[in-house]
Amino acid sequence: MSCLFQIAEHVDYTDGFLSKLSLYKALALIALAQQGKQPSPKLLENCKQEFPKPQLGEFKVLQTLRMQPTQESPLTVPQTLGKLLARETVQVELIPEKKGLFLKHVEYQITSQHFKISVYRRYTDFDVFHELLLQRFAYRMVPALPPKRMLKGVLTSMSERDFIEGRRRALGRFINLVARHPFFSEDELVKTFLTFNGSDVQVKMRDACKKMGDEFMTNTMATLAKDYLPADIQAQFSSSRELIRNIHNSFHKLRDRAEKMAERSKENATDLLMFGRELSTLGSDSSPIPSLASSQNTWGILRQSLKGLSVEFALLADKGAQQGRREEDDVVEKLNLFLDLLQSYRDLCERHEKGVLHEHQRALQKYGMMKRQMMSATVQPKEQVSVEQLESRIVQQENAIQTMELRNYFSLFCLHQETQLIFTYLPITSHILGAFVNSQVQGHQEMGAVWNDLQQKLGCLFGVDEMQSPPLTPK
């Protein structure tokens, strides 16, 4: 203990909480505790007075020091595929009646699950809506519309009915991608298209777009986008664009293969139906059998049995047609939906490069030309009015360049968010594969059941031995 008191003599107390006297009293308390003795009340009282009280500050100040939850950057789009798909589902159905005295047109019934309302739209309404979307959201992915009419020389093998059905499907994909987009879904322009019941919907949409302006004018991040962009945004944009381009090419090939399989299922159904009809025709032949073959030949009995087989083959054809429709609706349509989204991303990249960047470069070139003219005017004295006009134009051009720079950063900001949406949609691959496998399993099970029934029927009609014949040609 004496050693502790010696150490206390050499301690520097100038910056500490305890005075030398306080430390001595603390050491005395330790010594008494070691000896099993109780300290006097006087010593404890003095210790309470000597020991300093920590200064914690005001309670309001302490509240601000509490751990705050980290806030996500405005650049991040916190979405999942499930949330995007659950945001809205829009049904697009064809109205069979064609209205109009002279020019016939097709009308569609648009039913929004989110707004719980049905409205009627023509293709021209979709066309105006698409045009206004590009004006309002020039820096976002806006899916393309299908063509209004069949292209001459390209779709000659397609009937008008098939073209109209294909266009209906494409319009359905378009409106669902738009309605599920996190930056489109609550916009007044989209709400007007999905809910307005009047005949002047195009005027309503134009008015709404005119009041709001483009997204740069209404988005709070428009002037702050530069502060949130990563330093290597251009490198990220280039690598993401190349990756998405490769994904788009691969999905395009997958869609082509899926379309061929669906087409083969339909063709197989047609062939099965015709095969059954030919058997029925063969069995319906009532031509007399020659006497030379009637004694040992069973063709007469066999011919009568063939006629009844057309029912099973018609059922097989129906199952095959159902298989083709499943492959179209569940597999090809999902592939087309994702392809439409990927194509809209590639279109957006081109708009960014050919639009915002190109206009910015042109503005800088124009500004440089004005500055050279101004320098020339100062060297070679000209009229005061022309110099002042040139100065005013330079100021205006500087303001325009500043706005274009802000738009360029905002365009990159939006591109970064749209890239995130593409990767959010990528898990749809598992949905497509699941739909493909399920359609094949269901189709093979249904057709396998019919084939088994047909096999049993043939066994009853012709006998098992007759059906198990040796090969007719040598191997």
C-alpha positions as CSV (number, residue, x, y, z in Angstrom):
1,M,0.0,0.0,0.0
2,S,2.9,2.3,0.8
3,C,4.0,1.8,-2.8
4,L,0.7,3.1,-4.0
5,F,1.0,6.3,-2.0
6,Q,4.5,6.8,-3.4
7,I,3.1,6.6,-6.9
8,A,0.3,9.0,-6.0
9,E,3.1,11.6,-5.1
10,H,4.4,11.5,-8.7
11,V,1.0,11.7,-10.6
12,D,0.3,14.8,-12.6
13,Y,-3.1,16.1,-11.6
14,T,-3.3,19.2,-13.7
15,D,-5.5,17.6,-16.5
16,G,-7.2,14.9,-14.4
17,F,-10.6,14.7,-12.8
18,L,-9.2,13.8,-9.3
19,S,-7.2,16.1,-7.0
20,K,-4.2,14.6,-5.1
21,L,-6.4,14.7,-1.9
22,S,-9.1,12.7,-3.6
23,L,-6.7,10.1,-4.8
24,Y,-5.2,9.7,-1.3
25,K,-8.8,9.2,0.1
26,A,-9.5,6.6,-2.6
27,L,-6.3,4.7,-1.7
28,A,-7.3,4.9,2.0
29,L,-10.7,3.3,1.2
30,I,-8.9,0.5,-0.7
31,A,-6.6,-0.1,2.3
32,L,-9.5,-0.3,4.7
33,A,-11.4,-2.7,2.5
34,Q,-8.3,-5.0,2.3
35,Q,-8.2,-5.0,6.2
36,G,-11.9,-5.7,6.4
37,K,-12.6,-2.5,8.2
38,Q,-15.5,-0.1,7.6
39,P,-14.6,3.5,6.6
40,S,-15.9,6.4,8.7
41,P,-18.9,8.4,7.6
42,K,-16.8,11.5,7.6
43,L,-14.3,10.0,5.1
44,L,-17.2,8.9,2.8
45,E,-18.8,12.3,3.0
46,N,-15.6,14.0,2.0
47,C,-15.1,11.6,-0.8
48,K,-18.5,12.3,-2.2
49,Q,-17.7,16.0,-2.2
50,E,-14.2,15.5,-3.7
51,F,-15.0,13.2,-6.6
52,P,-16.1,15.3,-9.6
53,K,-19.5,14.8,-11.3
54,P,-19.4,14.1,-15.0
55,Q,-20.9,16.9,-17.2
56,L,-23.3,15.2,-19.7
57,G,-24.7,18.4,-21.2
58,E,-28.3,19.2,-22.1
59,F,-30.8,16.5,-22.7
60,K,-31.8,17.9,-26.1
61,V,-28.2,17.8,-27.2
62,L,-27.9,14.1,-26.2
63,Q,-31.1,13.3,-28.2
64,T,-29.3,14.5,-31.4
65,L,-26.5,12.1,-30.7
66,R,-28.7,9.1,-30.8
67,M,-27.8,6.6,-33.6
68,Q,-29.8,7.6,-36.6
69,P,-30.8,4.9,-39.2
70,T,-28.8,5.2,-42.4
71,Q,-30.8,6.8,-45.2
72,E,-30.5,5.3,-48.7
73,S,-29.2,7.5,-51.4
74,P,-31.8,9.1,-53.7
75,L,-29.9,7.3,-56.5
76,T,-31.0,3.9,-55.2
77,V,-34.3,2.4,-56.5
78,P,-35.4,0.1,-53.6
79,Q,-37.6,-2.3,-55.7
80,T,-37.9,-6.0,-56.1
81,L,-39.5,-7.9,-59.0
82,G,-42.4,-9.0,-56.8
83,K,-43.2,-5.3,-55.9
84,L,-43.0,-4.2,-59.5
85,L,-45.3,-7.0,-60.7
86,A,-47.7,-6.4,-57.9
87,R,-47.9,-2.6,-58.5
88,E,-50.4,-2.9,-61.3
89,T,-52.0,-5.4,-63.8
90,V,-53.7,-4.0,-66.9
91,Q,-55.9,-6.1,-69.2
92,V,-56.2,-5.1,-72.8
93,E,-59.1,-6.8,-74.6
94,L,-60.2,-6.3,-78.2
95,I,-63.7,-4.9,-78.8
96,P,-65.2,-7.0,-81.7
97,E,-67.4,-4.2,-83.0
98,K,-65.8,-1.9,-85.6
99,K,-67.2,1.7,-85.3
100,G,-67.2,4.4,-87.9
101,L,-69.2,5.1,-91.0
102,F,-66.4,5.0,-93.6
103,L,-63.1,4.3,-91.8
104,K,-63.3,1.2,-89.6
105,H,-61.0,1.1,-86.6
106,V,-60.2,-1.3,-83.7
107,E,-61.1,-0.4,-80.1
108,Y,-59.7,-1.8,-76.9
109,Q,-61.1,-2.2,-73.4
110,I,-58.4,-1.2,-70.9
111,T,-59.0,-2.6,-67.3
112,S,-56.8,-1.3,-64.5
113,Q,-56.6,-3.6,-61.5
114,H,-55.1,-0.8,-59.3
115,F,-57.7,1.8,-60.2
116,K,-60.5,-0.8,-60.6
117,I,-61.9,0.8,-63.7
118,S,-62.4,0.0,-67.4
119,V,-62.0,2.5,-70.2
120,Y,-62.0,2.3,-74.0
121,R,-59.1,3.4,-76.1
122,R,-58.1,3.4,-79.8
123,Y,-54.7,2.9,-81.2
124,T,-54.4,6.7,-81.8
125,D,-54.9,7.2,-78.1
126,F,-52.0,4.9,-77.4
127,D,-50.0,6.8,-80.0
128,V,-50.6,10.2,-78.4
129,F,-49.9,8.7,-74.9
130,H,-46.6,7.3,-76.1
131,E,-45.6,10.7,-77.6
132,L,-46.4,12.6,-74.4
133,L,-44.6,10.0,-72.3
134,L,-41.4,10.6,-74.3
135,Q,-41.8,14.4,-73.8
136,R,-42.5,14.0,-70.0
137,F,-40.0,11.3,-69.3
138,A,-37.2,11.8,-71.9
139,Y,-34.6,10.4,-69.5
140,R,-36.5,7.2,-68.6
141,M,-37.3,3.8,-70.3
142,V,-40.4,4.3,-72.5
143,P,-41.4,1.1,-74.3
144,A,-42.0,1.3,-78.0
145,L,-45.5,0.9,-79.6
146,P,-46.2,-1.9,-82.1
147,P,-46.8,-0.7,-85.7
148,K,-50.3,0.6,-86.5
149,R,-50.6,-1.3,-89.8
150,M,-49.0,-4.4,-91.4
151,L,-45.7,-3.6,-93.1
152,K,-46.0,-4.3,-96.8
153,G,-43.7,-7.0,-98.1
154,V,-42.7,-8.0,-94.6
155,L,-45.8,-9.5,-93.0
156,T,-47.5,-10.8,-96.1
157,S,-47.8,-14.3,-94.6
158,M,-49.7,-12.9,-91.6
159,S,-53.4,-12.6,-91.7
160,E,-55.1,-9.4,-90.6
161,R,-56.7,-11.3,-87.6
162,D,-53.2,-12.5,-86.5
163,F,-51.8,-9.0,-86.9
164,I,-54.5,-7.4,-84.8
165,E,-54.1,-10.1,-82.1
166,G,-50.3,-9.6,-82.0
167,R,-50.8,-5.8,-81.7
168,R,-53.2,-6.3,-78.8
169,R,-50.6,-8.4,-77.0
170,A,-47.9,-5.8,-77.7
171,L,-50.2,-2.9,-76.4
172,G,-50.8,-5.0,-73.3
173,R,-47.1,-5.4,-72.6
174,F,-46.5,-1.7,-73.3
175,I,-49.2,-0.4,-70.8
176,N,-48.1,-2.9,-68.1
177,L,-44.5,-1.9,-68.3
178,V,-45.5,1.8,-68.1
179,A,-48.0,1.2,-65.2
180,R,-45.5,-0.8,-63.2
181,H,-42.6,1.7,-63.6
182,P,-42.0,3.3,-60.2
183,F,-41.6,6.8,-61.6
184,F,-44.6,6.5,-64.0
185,S,-47.3,4.7,-62.0
186,E,-48.5,7.7,-59.9
187,D,-48.0,10.3,-62.6
188,E,-51.0,12.3,-63.7
189,L,-50.5,11.5,-67.4
190,V,-50.6,7.8,-66.7
191,K,-53.6,8.1,-64.4
192,T,-55.5,10.1,-67.1
193,F,-54.9,7.4,-69.7
194,L,-56.0,4.6,-67.4
195,T,-59.0,6.3,-65.8
196,F,-60.5,9.1,-67.9
197,N,-63.8,8.0,-69.4
198,G,-64.5,11.0,-71.7
199,S,-64.2,11.0,-75.5
200,D,-61.6,13.8,-75.5
201,V,-58.9,11.8,-73.7
202,Q,-56.2,13.0,-76.0
203,V,-56.9,16.7,-75.1
204,K,-56.9,15.8,-71.4
205,M,-53.6,14.1,-71.7
206,R,-52.0,17.0,-73.6
207,D,-53.3,19.5,-71.1
208,A,-51.9,17.4,-68.2
209,C,-48.5,17.2,-69.8
210,K,-48.5,20.9,-70.6
211,K,-49.2,21.8,-67.0
212,M,-46.5,19.6,-65.6
213,G,-43.7,20.0,-68.1
214,D,-40.9,17.4,-68.4
215,E,-39.5,15.5,-65.4
216,F,-36.5,17.8,-65.2
217,M,-38.8,20.7,-64.3
218,T,-40.7,18.7,-61.6
219,N,-38.1,16.3,-60.0
220,T,-36.5,17.7,-56.8
221,M,-33.3,15.9,-57.7
222,A,-32.9,17.6,-61.1
223,T,-30.4,20.3,-59.8
224,L,-28.8,18.0,-57.2
225,A,-28.1,14.9,-59.4
226,K,-24.4,15.7,-59.8
227,D,-23.8,15.4,-56.0
228,Y,-25.1,11.8,-55.9
229,L,-23.4,10.4,-59.0
230,P,-20.4,8.1,-58.4
231,A,-17.1,9.4,-59.7
232,D,-16.9,6.5,-62.2
233,I,-20.4,6.9,-63.6
234,Q,-19.3,6.9,-67.2
235,A,-17.4,3.7,-66.8
236,Q,-20.3,2.1,-65.0
237,F,-22.7,3.2,-67.7
238,S,-20.5,1.8,-70.5
239,S,-20.0,-1.6,-68.8
240,S,-23.7,-1.9,-67.9
241,R,-24.8,-1.0,-71.4
242,E,-22.5,-3.7,-72.9
243,L,-23.8,-6.3,-70.4
244,I,-27.4,-5.5,-71.1
245,R,-26.8,-5.5,-74.8
246,N,-25.5,-9.1,-74.5
247,I,-28.4,-10.1,-72.3
248,H,-30.8,-8.6,-74.9
249,N,-29.2,-10.6,-77.7
250,S,-29.5,-13.9,-75.8
251,F,-33.1,-13.3,-74.8
252,H,-33.9,-12.5,-78.4
253,K,-32.6,-15.9,-79.4
254,L,-34.5,-17.6,-76.6
255,R,-37.7,-16.0,-77.7
256,D,-37.2,-17.1,-81.3
257,R,-36.7,-20.7,-80.2
258,A,-39.8,-20.6,-77.9
259,E,-41.9,-19.2,-80.8
260,K,-40.7,-22.1,-83.1
261,M,-41.7,-24.6,-80.4
262,A,-45.1,-23.1,-79.9
263,E,-45.6,-23.1,-83.7
264,R,-44.5,-26.7,-83.9
265,S,-47.1,-27.6,-81.2
266,K,-49.8,-26.0,-83.3
267,E,-48.6,-27.7,-86.5
268,N,-48.5,-31.0,-84.6
269,A,-52.1,-30.5,-83.5
270,T,-53.1,-29.9,-87.1
271,D,-51.3,-33.0,-88.3
272,L,-52.9,-35.1,-85.7
273,L,-56.3,-33.9,-86.6
274,M,-55.8,-34.5,-90.3
275,F,-54.3,-38.0,-89.5
276,G,-57.5,-38.9,-87.6
277,R,-59.7,-37.6,-90.4
278,E,-57.8,-39.6,-93.0
279,L,-58.3,-42.7,-90.9
280,S,-62.0,-41.9,-90.7
281,T,-62.2,-41.5,-94.4
282,L,-60.4,-44.8,-94.9
283,G,-62.8,-46.5,-92.5
284,S,-65.8,-45.0,-94.2
285,D,-65.0,-46.4,-97.6
286,S,-67.8,-48.8,-98.4
287,S,-66.3,-50.3,-101.6
288,P,-66.8,-54.0,-101.8
289,I,-63.9,-56.3,-101.0
290,P,-62.9,-58.6,-103.9
291,S,-63.8,-62.3,-103.4
292,L,-60.2,-63.4,-103.9
293,A,-59.2,-61.5,-100.7
294,S,-62.3,-62.0,-98.5
295,S,-61.5,-65.5,-97.4
296,Q,-58.2,-64.8,-95.6
297,N,-58.2,-61.0,-95.3
298,T,-59.6,-59.2,-92.2
299,W,-59.7,-55.8,-93.9
300,G,-63.4,-55.5,-93.7
301,I,-63.4,-55.7,-89.9
302,L,-60.3,-53.6,-89.6
303,R,-61.8,-50.9,-91.9
304,Q,-64.9,-50.6,-89.7
305,S,-62.7,-50.1,-86.6
306,L,-60.6,-47.3,-88.2
307,K,-63.6,-45.0,-88.4
308,G,-64.0,-44.7,-84.6
309,L,-60.3,-43.7,-84.0
310,S,-60.9,-40.2,-85.3
311,V,-62.3,-39.2,-81.9
312,E,-59.1,-40.0,-80.1
313,F,-57.0,-38.2,-82.7
314,A,-59.3,-35.2,-82.5
315,L,-58.7,-35.2,-78.7
316,L,-54.9,-35.4,-79.3
317,A,-55.1,-32.5,-81.7
318,D,-57.0,-30.4,-79.1
319,K,-54.4,-31.2,-76.4
320,G,-51.6,-30.2,-78.9
321,A,-53.4,-26.9,-79.7
322,Q,-53.7,-26.2,-75.9
323,Q,-50.0,-26.9,-75.5
324,G,-49.2,-24.4,-78.3
325,R,-51.4,-21.7,-76.6
326,R,-49.7,-22.4,-73.2
327,E,-46.3,-22.0,-74.8
328,E,-47.4,-18.7,-76.4
329,D,-49.2,-17.2,-73.4
330,D,-46.9,-18.4,-70.6
331,V,-43.4,-18.5,-72.2
332,V,-43.3,-16.4,-75.4
333,E,-45.3,-13.6,-73.9
334,K,-43.1,-13.3,-70.8
335,L,-40.0,-13.3,-73.1
336,N,-41.5,-10.6,-75.2
337,L,-42.3,-8.5,-72.1
338,F,-38.7,-8.6,-71.0
339,L,-37.4,-8.0,-74.5
340,D,-39.6,-4.9,-74.8
341,L,-38.1,-3.6,-71.6
342,L,-34.5,-4.3,-72.7
343,Q,-35.1,-2.6,-76.1
344,S,-36.5,0.5,-74.3
345,Y,-33.2,0.6,-72.3
346,R,-31.2,0.5,-75.5
347,D,-33.4,3.3,-76.9
348,L,-32.8,5.4,-73.8
349,C,-29.0,5.0,-74.1
350,E,-29.2,6.3,-77.7
351,R,-31.4,9.2,-76.7
352,H,-28.9,10.1,-74.0
353,E,-26.0,10.1,-76.4
354,K,-27.7,11.6,-79.5
355,G,-29.9,14.0,-77.5
356,V,-28.5,15.5,-74.3
357,L,-24.8,15.0,-75.0
358,H,-25.0,16.1,-78.6
359,E,-27.0,19.3,-77.7
360,H,-24.6,20.1,-74.9
361,Q,-21.6,19.8,-77.3
362,R,-23.4,22.0,-79.9
363,A,-24.1,24.6,-77.2
364,L,-20.5,24.7,-76.2
365,Q,-19.4,25.1,-79.8
366,K,-21.8,28.0,-80.2
367,Y,-20.6,29.6,-77.0
368,G,-17.0,29.4,-78.2
369,M,-17.9,31.0,-81.4
370,M,-19.7,33.9,-79.5
371,K,-16.6,34.4,-77.3
372,R,-14.4,34.7,-80.4
373,Q,-16.8,37.2,-81.9
374,M,-16.6,39.2,-78.7
375,M,-12.9,39.2,-78.6
376,S,-12.9,40.4,-82.3
377,A,-15.3,43.2,-81.4
378,T,-13.0,44.4,-78.6
379,V,-10.0,44.5,-80.9
380,Q,-11.9,46.1,-83.8
381,P,-14.2,48.7,-82.4
382,K,-17.8,48.3,-83.5
383,E,-21.1,50.0,-82.6
384,Q,-21.9,49.9,-78.9
385,V,-25.3,48.4,-79.6
386,S,-24.0,45.4,-81.4
387,V,-21.4,44.8,-78.6
388,E,-24.1,44.9,-76.0
389,Q,-26.3,42.6,-78.0
390,L,-23.4,40.1,-78.3
391,E,-22.8,40.3,-74.5
392,S,-26.4,39.6,-73.9
393,R,-26.4,36.6,-76.2
394,I,-23.3,35.3,-74.4
395,V,-25.0,35.5,-71.0
396,Q,-28.0,33.7,-72.4
397,Q,-25.8,31.0,-73.9
398,E,-24.0,30.6,-70.6
399,N,-27.3,30.1,-68.9
400,A,-28.4,27.6,-71.5
401,I,-25.1,25.7,-71.1
402,Q,-25.5,25.6,-67.4
403,T,-29.1,24.2,-67.8
404,M,-27.8,21.6,-70.3
405,E,-25.1,20.5,-67.9
406,L,-27.7,20.0,-65.2
407,R,-29.8,18.1,-67.7
408,N,-26.8,16.0,-68.6
409,Y,-26.2,15.0,-65.0
410,F,-29.9,14.4,-64.4
411,S,-29.9,12.2,-67.5
412,L,-27.0,10.1,-66.1
413,F,-28.8,10.0,-62.7
414,C,-31.9,8.6,-64.4
415,L,-29.9,6.2,-66.5
416,H,-28.3,4.8,-63.3
417,Q,-31.8,4.3,-61.8
418,E,-33.1,2.7,-65.0
419,T,-30.1,0.3,-65.1
420,Q,-31.1,-0.8,-61.6
421,L,-34.6,-1.5,-62.8
422,I,-33.3,-3.7,-65.6
423,F,-31.4,-5.8,-63.1
424,T,-34.4,-5.9,-60.8
425,Y,-36.4,-7.5,-63.7
426,L,-33.7,-10.1,-64.4
427,P,-35.1,-12.7,-62.0
428,I,-38.0,-12.9,-64.4
429,T,-35.8,-15.5,-66.0
430,S,-36.8,-18.0,-63.3
431,H,-40.5,-17.2,-64.0
432,I,-40.0,-17.9,-67.7
433,L,-38.1,-21.2,-67.1
434,G,-40.8,-22.3,-64.6
435,A,-43.6,-21.5,-67.1
436,F,-41.7,-23.4,-69.8
437,V,-41.1,-26.5,-67.7
438,N,-44.7,-26.5,-66.3
439,S,-46.2,-26.2,-69.8
440,Q,-44.1,-29.1,-71.1
441,V,-45.0,-31.3,-68.1
442,Q,-48.7,-30.5,-68.3
443,G,-48.8,-31.0,-72.1
444,H,-46.9,-34.3,-72.0
445,Q,-49.1,-35.7,-69.2
446,E,-52.3,-34.7,-70.9
447,M,-51.3,-36.1,-74.3
448,G,-49.7,-39.2,-72.7
449,A,-53.0,-40.0,-71.0
450,V,-54.8,-39.9,-74.4
451,W,-52.1,-42.0,-76.1
452,N,-52.4,-44.6,-73.3
453,D,-56.2,-44.7,-73.8
454,L,-55.7,-45.1,-77.5
455,Q,-53.2,-47.9,-77.0
456,Q,-55.7,-49.8,-74.9
457,K,-58.4,-49.3,-77.4
458,L,-56.2,-50.6,-80.2
459,G,-55.5,-53.6,-78.2
460,C,-59.2,-54.4,-77.8
461,L,-59.9,-53.8,-81.5
462,F,-57.0,-55.5,-83.1
463,G,-55.4,-57.7,-80.4
464,V,-52.1,-57.3,-78.7
465,D,-50.3,-59.6,-81.1
466,E,-51.4,-57.7,-84.1
467,M,-49.9,-54.5,-82.7
468,Q,-46.5,-56.0,-81.9
469,S,-45.4,-56.8,-85.5
470,P,-41.8,-57.5,-86.5
471,P,-39.8,-54.8,-88.4
472,L,-40.9,-54.5,-92.0
473,T,-37.4,-53.5,-93.2
474,P,-34.0,-55.0,-92.4
475,K,-31.8,-53.0,-90.1
